[in-house]
Amino acid sequence: MRSLKVLILEPNPFQLMALHQMLNAVGIYDVLTAPSLAAALSSLEYRGAVDIAICDPQLKGGDGLALMQHLAARQQARAVILLGTVAASLLNDLEPLLDEHGVRLLGRLQTPVSAVLMRGLLDSYLSAAAAPLGV
């Protein structure tokens, strides 16, 4: 798989490890992991923008939504994958924000995450990135 830089914001250590290993299994090794918003922002500051960010926008304390807003406003991610069940009202607010800043919503994944579905979203990102402009 093409070299991608991925950021995962996930406070549950087991889920964070599972997502990291899932990405490694499909050939993505540049993975930034963060158990908190502060850690995610620190990683972005130190390592720069990512291709894809993965998080639950409804994390307790608002960390997930804050990360989405930060990524969009500062254009520090090209695409996002949302984890968990996302309320329709939140999705209705989030989609225009991402669109406005050119951040692609790749899709949503329920936890536990299916490796097959994750691979499908990653493949769709790579296909779009490889397509010539104007097609």
Backbone bond lengths (Angstrom), bond angles and torsions (degrees), N, CA, C in turn:
res aa  C-N    CA-C-N  psi(-1)  N-CA   C-N-CA  omega(-1)  CA-C   N-CA-C  phi
1 M - - - 1.456 - - 1.530 108.08 -
2 R 1.318 115.71 143.16 1.456 121.49 178.38 1.527 110.11 -55.89
3 S 1.302 115.23 148.00 1.456 119.94 -178.95 1.527 110.47 -65.31
4 L 1.302 116.02 117.38 1.457 122.89 177.32 1.516 108.80 -121.20
5 K 1.321 115.26 148.75 1.456 120.46 172.97 1.530 106.12 -107.77
6 V 1.327 115.59 123.40 1.461 121.67 -175.64 1.521 109.84 -124.50
7 L 1.334 115.38 138.16 1.465 122.28 174.67 1.515 108.52 -111.33
8 I 1.329 116.44 130.55 1.470 121.79 175.39 1.524 108.23 -116.35
9 L 1.331 116.17 123.36 1.465 121.50 171.18 1.523 106.69 -106.48
10 E 1.321 116.06 112.15 1.469 121.40 -177.58 1.518 109.00 -153.60
11 P 1.345 117.99 114.79 1.464 120.17 -178.05 1.532 114.83 -74.16
12 N 1.333 117.91 -21.36 1.456 121.24 179.85 1.530 108.81 -80.91
13 P 1.343 118.68 114.76 1.467 121.16 -175.33 1.532 113.31 -58.81
14 F 1.328 117.24 -38.31 1.458 119.90 -179.70 1.528 110.49 -66.09
15 Q 1.330 116.66 -46.60 1.466 120.78 -180.00 1.532 110.76 -64.73
16 L 1.330 116.66 -39.14 1.466 121.39 178.18 1.529 110.34 -61.07
17 M 1.324 116.69 -45.79 1.456 121.24 178.84 1.532 111.04 -64.15
18 A 1.335 117.11 -42.27 1.465 120.95 -179.80 1.527 111.42 -62.28
19 L 1.332 116.91 -43.75 1.467 120.46 178.55 1.525 111.06 -64.75
20 H 1.326 116.83 -42.35 1.465 121.56 178.58 1.529 110.08 -60.25
21 Q 1.312 117.49 -47.98 1.457 121.72 179.98 1.526 111.67 -64.41
22 M 1.338 116.84 -36.17 1.457 121.15 178.45 1.530 109.81 -63.02
23 L 1.319 116.68 -43.20 1.467 120.26 178.73 1.530 110.85 -66.32
24 N 1.328 117.01 -41.83 1.468 120.13 176.66 1.524 111.24 -60.66
25 A 1.318 117.16 -38.29 1.467 121.76 -178.46 1.529 112.21 -63.94
26 V 1.338 117.51 -26.91 1.463 119.87 178.98 1.530 111.64 -99.84
27 G 1.333 117.01 11.37 1.449 120.77 173.13 1.513 115.88 93.85
28 I 1.320 118.04 16.83 1.459 121.14 176.58 1.527 107.28 -105.86
29 Y 1.331 115.33 113.77 1.458 120.35 -174.65 1.528 113.69 -112.71
30 D 1.329 117.36 -13.90 1.466 120.49 178.22 1.528 107.42 -91.67
31 V 1.328 114.87 79.56 1.465 121.73 -174.43 1.526 108.93 -117.71
32 L 1.325 115.10 122.87 1.456 121.25 175.33 1.521 107.00 -97.01
33 T 1.308 117.50 124.70 1.461 120.61 179.91 1.516 109.45 -111.98
34 A 1.332 114.50 140.49 1.457 119.49 -178.37 1.524 110.12 -143.61
35 P 1.340 117.07 126.94 1.458 120.51 177.50 1.531 113.08 -85.51
36 S 1.352 116.76 -7.64 1.465 120.67 -177.08 1.528 109.74 -148.43
37 L 1.317 115.09 164.79 1.465 120.29 176.51 1.521 110.30 -60.74
38 A 1.326 117.44 -43.53 1.466 120.90 -179.92 1.527 111.12 -58.28
39 A 1.329 116.99 -42.90 1.460 120.88 179.41 1.529 111.10 -66.78
40 A 1.333 116.74 -38.92 1.468 120.94 178.65 1.530 110.41 -63.73
41 L 1.321 116.94 -45.96 1.461 121.03 -179.52 1.527 110.97 -65.02
42 S 1.313 116.57 -37.48 1.461 121.00 177.44 1.528 110.73 -64.00
43 S 1.331 116.31 -44.00 1.470 120.36 178.02 1.515 111.28 -61.56
44 L 1.337 116.67 -43.36 1.462 120.39 179.49 1.528 110.95 -63.47
45 E 1.324 116.56 -39.64 1.465 120.47 179.46 1.527 110.76 -65.09
46 Y 1.316 115.75 -41.39 1.461 121.16 -176.64 1.531 112.41 -78.29
47 R 1.342 116.95 -42.91 1.469 121.55 -172.57 1.526 114.34 -103.18
48 G 1.332 118.15 -11.10 1.458 120.27 178.56 1.522 113.24 87.88
49 A 1.315 114.45 -176.73 1.464 122.20 -175.75 1.531 111.84 -61.04
50 V 1.330 114.96 158.30 1.458 121.76 -179.96 1.527 109.55 -118.21
51 D 1.310 115.18 161.47 1.460 120.14 173.76 1.525 109.71 -74.10
52 I 1.337 115.72 -48.38 1.464 121.17 -174.79 1.523 109.66 -134.86
53 A 1.328 116.06 136.36 1.466 122.05 172.71 1.516 107.80 -113.30
54 I 1.319 115.78 139.07 1.460 122.10 -179.41 1.525 108.28 -122.93
55 C 1.339 116.92 123.16 1.459 119.38 176.08 1.522 110.86 -167.77
56 D 1.314 114.41 165.42 1.460 122.60 174.23 1.517 106.84 -91.71
57 P 1.342 118.37 115.89 1.462 119.03 -178.12 1.524 113.28 -69.04
58 Q 1.335 117.30 -8.93 1.460 121.17 -178.73 1.524 112.76 -107.13
59 L 1.335 117.03 26.98 1.460 120.04 176.97 1.518 109.80 -59.06
60 K 1.324 115.54 145.89 1.472 120.05 177.51 1.520 109.80 -57.66
61 G 1.310 115.56 141.65 1.455 120.69 -179.47 1.516 113.40 84.82
62 G 1.336 117.49 -3.09 1.459 121.01 177.55 1.515 115.13 79.39
63 D 1.352 117.79 11.05 1.464 120.45 -177.72 1.524 113.04 -59.97
64 G 1.319 117.76 -42.52 1.462 120.93 -177.44 1.519 112.16 -64.23
65 L 1.316 116.39 -47.15 1.460 120.75 178.92 1.525 110.59 -65.17
66 A 1.324 117.05 -40.65 1.470 120.88 178.31 1.528 110.59 -61.35
67 L 1.340 116.48 -39.66 1.462 119.20 178.18 1.523 110.23 -64.96
68 M 1.326 117.69 -44.10 1.465 120.94 179.24 1.533 110.53 -58.76
69 Q 1.324 116.26 -43.86 1.460 120.88 179.94 1.533 110.77 -64.63
70 H 1.325 116.25 -41.80 1.467 121.17 178.71 1.528 110.67 -63.27
71 L 1.323 116.67 -48.04 1.465 121.00 -178.50 1.518 111.11 -60.21
72 A 1.334 116.37 -42.94 1.461 120.38 -178.72 1.529 110.93 -67.84
73 A 1.316 116.52 -50.43 1.470 120.90 -175.48 1.529 112.11 -62.57
74 R 1.317 116.41 -35.19 1.474 120.00 -176.79 1.524 112.28 -103.55
75 Q 1.317 116.61 5.41 1.464 123.42 -179.85 1.527 111.28 47.83
76 Q 1.333 114.80 53.56 1.460 120.47 -178.99 1.523 112.73 -102.71
77 A 1.341 117.05 9.83 1.460 121.41 173.16 1.518 107.70 -149.08
78 R 1.316 115.67 142.78 1.465 119.93 177.16 1.519 111.16 -85.69
79 A 1.342 115.97 -26.70 1.466 120.44 -177.23 1.519 109.67 -153.53
80 V 1.337 115.58 160.90 1.459 121.27 176.87 1.526 110.30 -134.41
81 I 1.314 113.83 150.72 1.463 122.52 170.58 1.514 105.72 -120.57
82 L 1.322 116.31 125.47 1.460 121.35 -179.71 1.512 109.56 -92.17
83 L 1.323 116.16 137.43 1.461 122.64 177.95 1.520 110.00 -104.44
84 G 1.323 115.98 149.91 1.459 121.45 174.03 1.510 112.67 80.96
85 T 1.315 114.18 -177.27 1.454 121.44 178.16 1.520 107.85 -84.00
86 V 1.316 115.86 119.53 1.459 121.09 -176.99 1.525 108.45 -104.46
87 A 1.320 116.55 124.68 1.466 121.52 179.27 1.522 109.71 -58.96
88 A 1.327 115.52 140.18 1.462 120.79 -178.69 1.522 111.48 -57.64
89 S 1.325 117.60 -38.74 1.466 120.45 -179.17 1.531 110.88 -64.20
90 L 1.332 116.80 -39.23 1.461 120.50 178.37 1.527 110.22 -68.15
91 L 1.319 116.23 -42.74 1.459 120.66 179.02 1.527 110.47 -61.34
92 N 1.330 116.95 -39.10 1.469 121.27 178.32 1.518 111.86 -64.10
93 D 1.330 117.89 -29.39 1.463 121.75 176.73 1.528 111.72 -83.22
94 L 1.330 115.65 -36.13 1.454 121.25 -174.10 1.529 112.88 -75.18
95 E 1.327 117.41 -41.87 1.469 120.49 -176.69 1.530 112.95 -57.93
96 P 1.349 119.56 -47.33 1.475 118.34 178.14 1.530 113.05 -64.09
97 L 1.328 117.19 -35.77 1.463 120.96 177.82 1.519 110.41 -60.97
98 L 1.322 116.17 -47.66 1.463 120.21 -179.97 1.526 110.59 -64.51
99 D 1.336 116.88 -46.12 1.470 121.08 179.44 1.520 111.73 -58.28
100 E 1.312 115.82 -44.71 1.468 121.55 -177.74 1.522 111.90 -57.74
101 H 1.325 116.40 -33.32 1.460 121.20 -177.00 1.530 112.88 -103.03
102 G 1.335 116.96 8.71 1.457 120.53 176.08 1.509 115.20 73.56
103 V 1.335 116.68 24.52 1.464 120.91 177.69 1.532 107.24 -98.10
104 R 1.311 116.19 123.38 1.464 121.70 -176.58 1.529 111.01 -83.31
105 L 1.325 115.85 130.82 1.465 120.84 173.26 1.526 106.88 -87.75
106 L 1.335 116.05 106.70 1.465 120.27 -177.79 1.514 111.90 -72.35
107 G 1.321 116.82 -35.21 1.454 119.93 -179.26 1.510 111.50 158.74
108 R 1.343 113.08 -174.20 1.459 120.60 -179.76 1.519 108.33 -125.06
109 L 1.318 115.60 141.83 1.460 121.79 178.62 1.520 109.67 -127.18
110 Q 1.311 115.65 134.22 1.460 120.77 175.64 1.526 108.60 -81.94
111 T 1.325 115.91 152.56 1.467 119.67 175.92 1.522 108.45 -100.30
112 P 1.316 119.26 141.32 1.457 126.16 -1.51 1.532 111.00 -66.70
113 V 1.310 115.38 143.74 1.457 122.39 -174.62 1.520 110.69 -75.78
114 S 1.325 115.11 135.57 1.460 122.28 175.50 1.525 109.07 -82.90
115 A 1.329 116.25 127.29 1.467 120.58 178.78 1.523 110.84 -62.68
116 V 1.313 117.70 -35.52 1.465 121.87 -179.91 1.533 110.21 -65.19
117 L 1.335 116.72 -44.90 1.458 119.93 179.70 1.532 110.91 -68.06
118 M 1.329 116.84 -38.88 1.465 120.65 177.38 1.528 109.58 -60.27
119 R 1.315 116.24 -46.84 1.474 120.94 -179.74 1.530 110.31 -60.32
120 G 1.327 117.06 -39.41 1.459 120.51 178.42 1.524 112.47 -61.38
121 L 1.331 117.07 -41.85 1.467 120.71 178.36 1.530 111.44 -67.21
122 L 1.327 116.07 -40.28 1.463 120.03 178.34 1.528 110.51 -65.03
123 D 1.331 116.70 -41.92 1.464 121.00 177.90 1.528 111.19 -62.75
124 S 1.340 117.24 -38.87 1.465 119.59 179.72 1.530 110.21 -66.00
125 Y 1.326 117.17 -35.97 1.460 120.78 176.74 1.532 110.18 -64.32
126 L 1.324 116.21 -46.63 1.460 120.60 -178.42 1.519 111.06 -66.35
127 S 1.313 118.11 -37.84 1.465 121.28 178.34 1.518 111.28 -63.37
128 A 1.311 116.36 -43.95 1.470 121.12 179.34 1.531 110.58 -65.90
129 A 1.335 116.26 -38.39 1.464 119.99 -179.73 1.527 111.43 -68.22
130 A 1.338 117.13 -29.50 1.461 121.42 -178.59 1.521 113.06 -85.72
131 A 1.328 117.66 -17.29 1.464 121.38 -177.57 1.522 109.99 -69.52
132 P 1.328 116.36 140.07 1.468 118.90 177.06 1.529 110.66 -66.81
133 L 1.316 116.45 149.36 1.460 120.75 178.77 1.521 109.85 -66.78
134 G 1.333 114.85 146.50 1.452 119.58 177.45 1.510 114.69 84.12
135 V 1.307 117.30 5.69 1.463 120.80 179.33 1.499 109.94 -98.28
